[in-house]
Amino acid sequence: MNTAAVKELLYKIADDQLILGHRNSEWTGLGPLLEEDIAFSSMAQDKIGHSLTFYELLHEMGEENPDKIAFLRKSRDFKNCQLVELPNTDYAFSLIRHFLYDTAELQRMKLLANSEIDMIRERAAKVKGELVYHTMHANTWLKKLGNGTEESIEKMQVALDQLMPYALGMFEPSVYEEELVKNKIFAGEKILQDLWWNDVRKIINSTKLVLKDISDYPVVFGGRTGEHTNHLQVLLEEMSEVINIDPNAEW
Amino acid sequence: MKDSLDPRIKPLERENYLSKSSPDQLHTYEVFVQPKEGKPYEHVGIVHAADLEMAFVFAKELFSRRNSCVGMWVVKTSDVWVTEYTEGEDNIFSHFEKNVDGGEIEYEVFLLPKRGKQHRHVSRVKTKSPDAAIGLLYHKDSSLKGYNVWVCESEKFFKSNQEIKQIWDTLPDKGFRDALAYKAGDKLKNFLKK
């Protein structure tokens, strides 16, 4: 087994979860209605919990402890896709991102639940259950607002058009792609993207939102190799503000 | 029967009421939770939502974030048929005529066994009307006792199925959501000792 390939896979998964978990938690207290505020915050907490699951696994493989991995790395060391680091604008933006990301994440966990590596398989199977709820939440909102008023459809369409190029960046192939596929650790980004596109189309086609041909969208790569927007650095500074006062404090 | 003091049931009367005729775009939905396999579904509360599916989505996080849960049912409040409340020795079932009439509508029946408790699912029956459902149940089991009954057509519910159930699989691991898990008191004590 190529350890570097597995570590890279785990880093990108966990970094996506941590950064999106943080972004979504920014809605806490500001949600459009109380029930939704609680649900969205709770899912943000789930995401941070998911990242912990995979950072722990990395720690077992010799990496730093999860707190240090999460809070004390520089932005160029993060392997998350750019989709998850973009700052929130309106709620339609966050819902569309939640939908595009979680649809992929559920499929990714389903694939990893068949991984040759026991530790990955077990953790993916566990995370998968919570993602069934996350995607149910996303799909329900998509169908509601995507079939709602002129205003809601317009806002969702704008967010969808804006985020699709970044969403396709989730599937940026790794240099270890062949290695992972050959060793049955992970089925690969290409297969994942196909499964995702199928699910995305199914939901979007049940709304009044419009999807282009997948090849008609530009694709924003870079995140997986540490190339990020400036928004990530700002997020990391805020997220690590407390730990940076005293990195060795007990809390 | 006393008038309810609950403002949701009997709003305060005001002159020149300023709100629109429908003060809320959302409806209320009743939420029932199955705490463990084999246990009956119990009423846990109400959620506001735009439709039944969204009510389930909200109810999941509102009512099963901390406590154990293996299943959830949600139904629109206005789809629940309710009896009057009885007091003391007055058994609500004695207000209904026992019957054996069949029918094709499937109903879920919930009973309030004691004042101060929650309504609990007692049976699913096929008959022709809500009061026939209560009469039929009483006919089958005359030991039934309680203070209030809710009856609702089965098909009006959103019910979690086997596929959905896995959303609660990790609930037992979420002890950190309990305030006790922070052990703030212990941490403070240790800190002060230092």
Boltz contact constraints between the chains, C-beta under 6 A:
constraints:
  - contact:
      token1: [A, 35]
      token2: [B, 47]
      max_distance: 6.0
  - contact:
      token1: [A, 35]
      token2: [B, 58]
      max_distance: 6.0
  - contact:
      token1: [A, 38]
      token2: [B, 61]
      max_distance: 6.0
  - contact:
      token1: [A, 39]
      token2: [B, 58]
      max_distance: 6.0
  - contact:
      token1: [A, 39]
      token2: [B, 61]
      max_distance: 6.0
  - contact:
      token1: [A, 42]
      token2: [B, 61]
      max_distance: 6.0
  - contact:
      token1: [A, 129]
      token2: [B, 166]
      max_distance: 6.0
  - contact:
      token1: [A, 129]
      token2: [B, 167]
      max_distance: 6.0
  - contact:
      token1: [A, 129]
      token2: [B, 169]
      max_distance: 6.0
  - contact:
      token1: [A, 130]
      token2: [B, 170]
      max_distance: 6.0
  - contact:
      token1: [A, 132]
      token2: [B, 166]
      max_distance: 6.0
  - contact:
      token1: [A, 132]
      token2: [B, 167]
      max_distance: 6.0
  - contact:
      token1: [A, 133]
      token2: [B, 167]
      max_distance: 6.0
  - contact:
      token1: [A, 137]
      token2: [B, 57]
      max_distance: 6.0
  - contact:
      token1: [A, 140]
      token2: [B, 53]
      max_distance: 6.0
  - contact:
      token1: [A, 140]
      token2: [B, 54]
      max_distance: 6.0
  - contact:
      token1: [A, 140]
      token2: [B, 57]
      max_distance: 6.0
